[in-house]
Amino acid sequence: MNVQEQLAEQGLPVRRVEYDDVTQVAVDFGPRADLSVDIVDETVIVIGDDSQYEIDVSEGAQAFISNGVLTIEVEE
């Protein structure tokens, strides 16, 4: 299952954008969401608001959060 499917299964709005060398997946948790993100091995872990999400990603993926939007970038 890909990142987009994993997040959509949990009822989160997901947008995927592909560029020449990078694929970005953005998830909007809302501007009031108090989230933190970390990557352990090939798993992005998002914690906040009494919830935890674990998202399987490819090696070398990067993840960051800004204004309640989680962005995961994977190089092609």
N, CA, C and O of each residue as an XYZ file, in Angstrom:
304
protein
N       0.854     -1.176      0.000
C       0.000      0.000      0.000
C       0.900      1.239      0.000
O       1.870      1.299      0.755
N       0.582      2.227     -0.843
C       1.421      3.415     -0.893
C       1.013      4.431      0.177
O       0.003      4.266      0.861
N       1.817      5.473      0.301
C       1.606      6.485      1.339
C       0.226      7.108      1.216
O      -0.475      7.264      2.216
N      -0.166      7.463      0.014
C      -1.447      8.120     -0.204
C      -2.603      7.224      0.241
O      -3.541      7.697      0.883
N      -2.543      5.953     -0.091
C      -3.594      5.014      0.303
C      -3.652      4.838      1.821
O      -4.734      4.769      2.405
N      -2.470      4.766      2.459
C      -2.428      4.593      3.909
C      -3.124      5.745      4.622
O      -3.884      5.525      5.566
N      -2.869      6.969      4.174
C      -3.440      8.143      4.829
C      -4.920      8.312      4.490
O      -5.714      8.677      5.358
N      -5.294      8.054      3.255
C      -6.691      8.168      2.848
C      -7.557      7.168      3.607
O      -8.711      7.458      3.923
N      -7.008      6.000      3.898
C      -7.724      4.990      4.684
C      -8.112      5.507      6.058
O      -9.105      5.070      6.640
N      -7.323      6.442      6.573
C      -7.568      6.995      7.897
C      -8.443      8.250      7.830
O      -8.607      8.950      8.830
N      -9.002      8.531      6.652
C      -9.915      9.652      6.503
C      -9.260     11.010      6.400
O      -9.905     12.029      6.646
N      -7.978     11.042      6.037
C      -7.264     12.303      5.934
C      -7.223     12.783      4.481
O      -7.047     11.973      3.570
N      -7.384     14.100      4.254
C      -7.282     14.623      2.893
C      -5.826     14.589      2.433
O      -4.941     15.117      3.105
N      -5.591     13.965      1.284
C      -4.231     13.750      0.797
C      -4.099     14.282     -0.623
O      -5.002     14.136     -1.447
N      -2.957     14.901     -0.889
C      -2.665     15.370     -2.244
C      -1.277     14.880     -2.623
O      -0.334     14.982     -1.838
N      -1.162     14.347     -3.832
C       0.118     13.836     -4.323
C       0.531     14.637     -5.553
O      -0.267     14.847     -6.466
N       1.801     15.085     -5.566
C       2.329     15.852     -6.690
C       3.650     15.220     -7.100
O       4.519     14.983     -6.261
N       3.798     14.948     -8.389
C       5.042     14.370     -8.897
C       5.797     15.408     -9.719
O       5.244     16.032    -10.624
N       7.073     15.576     -9.382
C       7.972     16.441    -10.129
C       8.971     15.539    -10.839
O       8.871     14.316    -10.745
N       9.932     16.123    -11.546
C      10.909     15.333    -12.291
C      11.663     14.349    -11.406
O      11.842     13.189    -11.779
N      12.107     14.804    -10.236
C      12.955     13.963     -9.400
C      12.426     13.735     -7.982
O      13.075     13.063     -7.181
N      11.250     14.291     -7.666
C      10.705     14.184     -6.313
C       9.190     13.986     -6.383
O       8.502     14.605     -7.195
N       8.696     13.118     -5.522
C       7.257     12.977     -5.339
C       6.922     13.520     -3.960
O       7.557     13.152     -2.971
N       5.916     14.405     -3.892
C       5.482     14.975     -2.624
C       4.069     14.502     -2.318
O       3.202     14.467     -3.191
N       3.860     14.142     -1.066
C       2.528     13.824     -0.573
C       2.251     14.800      0.562
O       3.019     14.884      1.521
N       1.140     15.544      0.448
C       0.773     16.528      1.472
C      -0.532     16.111      2.129
O      -1.485     15.714      1.459
N      -0.557     16.210      3.450
C      -1.737     15.850      4.235
C      -2.082     17.036      5.127
O      -1.247     17.491      5.909
N      -3.304     17.535      5.013
C      -3.723     18.700      5.788
C      -4.462     18.249      7.046
O      -5.593     17.767      6.979
N      -3.805     18.412      8.189
C      -4.409     18.074      9.472
C      -5.173     19.270     10.055
O      -5.854     19.131     11.071
N      -5.065     20.423      9.428
C      -5.735     21.634      9.902
C      -4.776     22.529     10.653
O      -3.819     22.049     11.261
N      -5.026     23.840     10.619
C      -4.093     24.808     11.211
C      -3.978     24.725     12.730
O      -2.992     25.198     13.296
N      -4.955     24.141     13.393
C      -4.910     24.056     14.855
C      -4.256     22.778     15.364
O      -4.120     22.582     16.571
N      -3.858     21.918     14.452
C      -3.258     20.641     14.856
C      -1.880     20.880     15.466
O      -1.052     21.593     14.899
N      -1.648     20.277     16.622
C      -0.352     20.356     17.295
C       0.352     19.028     17.051
O       0.127     18.056     17.773
N       1.203     18.991     16.031
C       1.808     17.742     15.575
C       3.319     17.769     15.676
O       3.943     18.830     15.663
N       3.892     16.583     15.778
C       5.335     16.423     15.627
C       5.556     15.243     14.692
O       4.722     14.342     14.604
N       6.691     15.257     13.994
C       6.974     14.202     13.023
C       8.413     13.734     13.197
O       9.308     14.516     13.519
N       8.608     12.445     12.976
C       9.946     11.858     13.034
C       9.977     10.708     12.034
O       8.941     10.130     11.704
N      11.165     10.385     11.562
C      11.330      9.238     10.672
C      12.237      8.237     11.357
O      13.343      8.577     11.778
N      11.767      6.996     11.468
C      12.546      5.910     12.032
C      12.616      4.825     10.969
O      11.597      4.256     10.577
N      13.821      4.547     10.509
C      14.036      3.599      9.411
C      13.202      4.023      8.212
O      13.455      5.079      7.633
N      12.218      3.226      7.828
C      11.378      3.553      6.675
C       9.936      3.813      7.103
O       8.991      3.443      6.407
N       9.786      4.460      8.268
C       8.468      4.782      8.797
C       8.430      6.235      9.253
O       9.267      6.666     10.047
N       7.456      6.988      8.748
C       7.206      8.342      9.229
C       6.200      8.210     10.368
O       5.147      7.592     10.214
N       6.541      8.801     11.518
C       5.664      8.746     12.687
C       5.184     10.158     12.986
O       5.983     11.065     13.220
N       3.868     10.329     12.975
C       3.250     11.622     13.271
C       2.463     11.464     14.562
O       1.636     10.562     14.693
N       2.734     12.364     15.525
C       2.066     12.299     16.820
C       1.432     13.651     17.106
O       2.040     14.700     16.892
N       0.187     13.605     17.596
C      -0.471     14.843     17.992
C      -1.937     14.639     18.253
O      -2.554     13.703     17.745
N      -2.487     15.528     19.051
C      -3.919     15.513     19.342
C      -4.415     14.123     19.732
O      -5.450     13.677     19.237
N      -3.703     13.447     20.598
C      -4.077     12.107     21.070
C      -4.155     11.066     19.963
O      -4.846     10.058     20.111
N      -3.459     11.296     18.861
C      -3.431     10.345     17.743
C      -1.994     10.077     17.333
O      -1.105     10.904     17.536
N      -1.787      8.910     16.757
C      -0.479      8.576     16.212
C      -0.691      7.907     14.864
O      -1.542      7.029     14.721
N       0.086      8.326     13.882
C       0.024      7.764     12.544
C       1.398      7.230     12.191
O       2.400      7.913     12.400
N       1.459      6.027     11.663
C       2.706      5.433     11.201
C       2.547      5.162      9.712
O       1.641      4.441      9.293
N       3.433      5.747      8.923
C       3.321      5.707      7.474
C       4.580      5.083      6.899
O       5.680      5.583      7.132
N       4.432      4.008      6.158
C       5.569      3.356      5.520
C       6.017      4.186      4.326
O       5.198      4.593      3.501
N       7.329      4.437      4.236
C       7.894      5.220      3.136
C       9.141      4.534      2.593
O       9.644      3.576      3.181
N       9.625      5.031      1.479
C      10.867      4.523      0.896
C      12.064      5.061      1.666
O      11.980      6.083      2.347
N      13.172      4.353      1.543
C      14.414      4.814      2.165
C      14.785      6.170      1.600
O      14.658      6.398      0.397
N      15.240      7.067      2.449
C      15.663      8.390      2.020
C      14.549      9.427      1.995
O      14.778     10.567      1.590
N      13.359      9.054      2.416
C      12.241     10.000      2.435
C      12.491     11.070      3.497
O      13.172     10.832      4.494
N      11.924     12.249      3.259
C      11.991     13.342      4.216
C      10.568     13.735      4.575
O       9.659     13.610      3.754
N      10.372     14.211      5.798
C       9.041     14.634      6.235
C       9.168     15.875      7.106
O      10.089     15.999      7.913
N       8.225     16.788      6.924
C       8.191     17.978      7.761
C       6.754     18.467      7.872
O       5.898     18.120      7.058
N       6.505     19.288      8.905
C       5.170     19.833      9.149
C       5.269     21.345      9.229
O       6.160     21.894      9.875
N       4.331     22.008      8.557
C       4.244     23.458      8.615
C       2.771     23.842      8.585
O       2.041     23.450      7.674
N       2.335     24.607      9.580
C       0.947     25.072      9.670
C      -0.071     23.939      9.556
O      -1.113     24.101      8.920
N       0.222     22.808     10.163
C      -0.716     21.700     10.172
C      -0.717     20.847      8.921
O      -1.559     19.960      8.774
N       0.217     21.103      8.016
C       0.313     20.318      6.786
C       1.575     19.461      6.848
O       2.690     19.975      6.937
N       1.376     18.157      6.798
C       2.492     17.206      6.739
C       2.885     17.029      5.279
O       2.039     16.748      4.430
N       4.163     17.194      4.996
C       4.683     16.968      3.650
C       5.730     15.875      3.709
O       6.677     15.948      4.492
N       5.552     14.854      2.872
C       6.519     13.782      2.755
C       7.104     13.844      1.344
O       6.369     13.842      0.357
N       8.423     13.898      1.263
C       9.098     13.957     -0.030
C       9.925     12.698     -0.238
O      10.675     12.280      0.645
N       9.779     12.098     -1.416
C      10.540     10.907     -1.768
C      11.214     11.178     -3.106
O      10.555     11.511     -4.091
N      12.538     11.031     -3.127
C      13.272     11.230     -4.381
C      13.088     10.031     -5.286
O      13.065      8.886     -4.834
N      12.957     10.312     -6.565
C      12.789      9.251     -7.568
C      14.134      8.732     -8.000
O      14.209      7.835     -8.839
